[in-house]
Amino acid sequence: MYRSICALAVLVMLPAAVFAQSGTGNITFEIKNAGNVLFSHDYHTKARGVKCSACHFKTFAATGNSFQMKRGKMTKRDFCEHCHNGLKGFDAKSEKNCMRCHK
């Protein structure tokens, strides 16, 4: 019985440990007619101190390509503009800031 409980605990905890380590790195969003956007997890989490949960499970799902970024949703502040609204981060709606992300 003890072995079964330990095995079950490992099976439950192992994916959580792997998932906790897998959220770093860069993501490139391919944006037509506006220039691609490079999102750096390290910059946001380490340099700026943003917690993963600030975006994941709220703004973005925590898995790979589970969403599509569209301009219509950007104007509703569903994605980057959730924080980049001029209060928490620079205002992504301001045309003077477009090139800060779009390359």
C-alpha positions, 0 to 999 in steps of 0.5 A: 500500500505504501509503495502505491501511495508513493508511486501515485504521489510521484505521478502527480508531482512529476508533471507539476515539477516539469511544468514549473520549469518549462515556461522560460525562453522566448516566444515569437508571435508572427504578425502579418503587416505589423512585424513579428513580436518577440516575447521574453519570459526571462525579461518579464519574470526575472528582470521585471518581477512579473509572476507567471500567474499574472498571465497564465491561467488568466490572459494566456493558457499555460500551454503552447499554441493554445490561442491566436493573437488577433488585433480585435482582441488586442484592442479589447486588452485581452492579451499584451494590453492587459498589462501594457495599458499605460498603467502597469507597462507602456501603453501598447495602444499608443502608436509611438510604442509600436516599434518597442515590440513589433520588429 
